[in-house]
Amino acid sequence: MRTALVVGGTGQVGRAVVPALVADGWQVRVLSRGSRQDAATVEGWGATSVVGDRHDPDVRDRALAGGVDVVVDVVGYDDRDATAWLAARDRIGSAVVVSSAAVYVDGAGDGFETDAFGTFPVPLDESQPTVEAGRDTYATGKVGLERAWLDSDVPTTALRAAAIHGPGCVQPREWTFVRRVLDGRDVRVLAYDGLSRFQTVATSVLADLVRLAAAQPADRVLNAADPDAPTVAEIARVVDATLGAESSTVTFAGPPQGNLGLTPWAVPHPLVLDTGLAGRELGHVARGGYADTAPDGIHWLVDEAARRDWREAFPGFVRMEAMGDFFDYAAEDAYLADRRS
């Protein structure tokens, strides 16, 4: 039986990837720094748990015991997370690593981490330039991770993921609209006329790409995205439809005015990924668009928010609040009152 080692397999992506590989006939080991509860979850998926830190040589020896056909790294950050495994290259048949679309820049060098958001072709394919490899930022780290694996003799698929959504997501952008429904807000104000498009990808789509890439080892870089790229207004309507809510949308041209109109998808230029290469290389066919895959994650958000404080449940969303207050209802109410006067 083919053996896969999934690094970070109990997180948002891993919880979709591990069951997909098990269902595809793989013997799966899951490396995580987790708890007994994580181990029980892994065993419930039909996989084997290995607890520890990837940078501990003894832990790596246990994880790679007897060799594995593929290492799937869903949480690697930079080149150091690759070299830890490549030191045991003789026990690794191939690799699939989850990178990010945040690596891309436009012709002027603008991208995700610059003062000006990049102006990208629509759709954007894998030939688009990227930032240089490094360790200083998320994007430069991801390029370093890609390069370390792809420059080795281990056949590696790097998946450049769009904005991830799904159950278990620690940075759930959809919480922006889910919380509004739970708070009883029946109106939302959106910048850029509600037309911002920031490409999404469901964890189930990522899992299917991982499954296909693991079975077809090769050196390649592929965009990983939903088959559609909904606008922010369309995303809001999917949340409403999922939760049985009815909200009105008010929009204005141009960027957010302070917190007014601010969402995690508020970008001045569209980010739409071309996924044609994944179809040609792997035979990937998406099983549904955003409206089909998002509801599972939306319901999960409601359940998690009922179980514990949302700031504890969604730490990645809390970090995104460095952009501003996504729930500045007072600013919205003042704007709406001014419009009515």
NORVENHU-V755199 format. One line per field, one symbol per residue. ss: DSSP state (H for helix, E for strand, C for the rest). burial: + if it has 16 or more other C-alpha atoms within 10 Angstrom, else -. A space follows every 50 residues. Layout:
BEGIN
ss = ???
burial = ???
END
This chain:
BEGIN
ss = CCEEEEECCCCCCHHHHHHHHHHCCCEEEEEECCCHHHHHHHHHCCCEEE ECCCCCHHHHHHHCCCCEEEEEECCCCCHHHHHHHHCCHHHEEEEEEEEE HHHEECCCCCECCCCCCCCCCCCECCCCCECCCCCCCHHHHHHHHHHHHH CCCCEEEEEEECEEECCCCCCCCCHHHHHHHHCCCCEEEECHHHCCEECE EEHHHHHHHHHHHHHCCCCEEEEECCCCCCEHHHHHHHHHHHHCCCCEEE ECCCCCECCECCCCCCCCCCECECCHHHHHHHCCCCCCCHHHHHHHHHHH HHHHHHHCCHHHHCHHHHHHHHHCCCCCHHHHHHHHHHHHC
burial = --++++++++++++++++++++---+++++++++---++-++--++++++ ++++----++--++--+++++++++++++++++-++----++++++++++ ++++++---++++---++++---+++---++-+++--+++++++++++++ ---++++++++++++++++++++++++++++---+-++++++++++++++ +++++++++++++++-++++++++++++++++++++++++-++-+-+--+ ----++--++++++++++++++++++++---+-+-+--+++-+++-+++- ++-++----+--++--++-+-----++-+--+---------
END
